[in-house]
C-alpha cells in the first residue's frame, strides 16, 4: 500500500470520528473547492459546495440531539480514492430510531476531501428527516 493510500485511509477514519463527535471539526477536512454529493431525488439529495454544506449539515445534525454515531464497517482505498462503508446510529428528535447504511466515496488530495459522494437508504432518510 502506498503512503498516500495509507494516509488517505487515516484521514477518512478521522473524518468519520469528527462527524460522530457532533462538533464542526469535520468541516476542516474540506477545502473551499470541495464538492459534496448526496444520493436522492429529494431535499436531502444533490450537490453542494463546502459553503452550502455548512447550513445544510447543521440542519440535519440538529434533528439528532444526541448526535449520529458513524461506525466504519469496511474500507477500501487506492491512491486518492477511499471507499467507506458506514452504519449510522441515532435517535431523531421525534424519538424515532435512525439506523441507516451508507457508502461514501471520498477523493482526497493534499490531506483534504475534494469530493465526497454519499449513498444511503434515501427512502429511510426521507421518511425520518423529511416526513415523506
N, C-alpha and C positions, 0 to 999 in steps of 0.2 A: 504494500500500500504506500502510495507516495505521501510525502509530508503534507502536501496541500489537501489531499483527501482526508487524512487523519485530522488535520486542523479543522477542516470544514465540518467533519462529524462532531468534533468537540464544540464548535460554535453552535451547531444545531441543538445539541444537548443543552447547552447553556441558555439558548433562546427559549426552549420549552420550559426550562426551570424558571426563567424570568416571567414567562407568560403565566405560569402556575402561581407565582408569588403574589399576584394581584397588584404589583407595583407597575409603574410605567417604564421600568428599565428595559422592557422588551423593545421599546422604540429605538434604543441605542444600537440595535442590531441592523437597523435600516440606514440608508443614506438618503439624501434628498431626491435622488433619481429612482428610488426603489418603486417597484410595482407589485401590488398585492391583488391577486385574482382569487375569487371565491366562486365555486360552482353554484348554480341555481338560477332559475328564471323567476326571481322574486326580489324583494328589497334587500335581502342578505347577499345575493349573488352579484357579481360584476367585478370590474377593475377599478382599483383605487390607487392613488398616489400615497406617499407617506403622510402628507399633509391631510388628505381626506380620511385616511385610516385612523387618525388620532381621535376625531369626534365619533366616527363610526364605532370603533372599538370601545370607547368609553361607554357608549350606549349599550352595547352588548354586555360588557363586563358588569355594568350597573344592574343588569337584570339577574345577576347571580351574586347576591350579597355576601355569600361565603366564598366566592371565587369559583374558578373552574380548575380542577386538577387535570393536567395533561400528562398521561403516562405513556412513554415511548415503549411500544411493543415490538418494533422492528425497525431496522435502519440499514440502508444500502447506500454506498457513495462511490462516485467515480469523479475524480478531479473536482470541478466546481459544483457538481450536481449532487445533492443529498436527498434521497427519498426516505421519508419518515412515516411509519405507521404509528398512530396515536389513538389511545382510548381516552375520552374525556368523561369526567365525572363531576356533576354539580347538582345543586338544588336551585331551581328557578325561584324568583321572588314570589311566584304563585304557590310555592310549596311542591310543585311537580318535580320529580327526579328528571335529570337530563343526562343521559348516557349516550354519547354519540361516538361513532368510529370515524376516524379521519385518515386521509393520506395526504401528506404535504410533499411537494417537490420544491426544494429550495435551490436557488442558484446563488452561490456565494463567491464573491471576489474581493480580495484585499480585506478580508475579515468582516465584510458587511453582506447582508442579504439583499441582492439586487432584484430578485424576483422570488415571490412566494406564490405557489399555486395550492389552493386548499380544496380538497374533495371530501365530501361527507354525505351523510344521510340528510339530504336537503328537505325531505318531507318531514322528518322529525324536527329539524331546525325551524321550519316554517310553522309547524304546529305549536311548538313551545314558545318561540320567540315572537312570532307574528300573530299567533292565534288563528292560523288558517286551517 
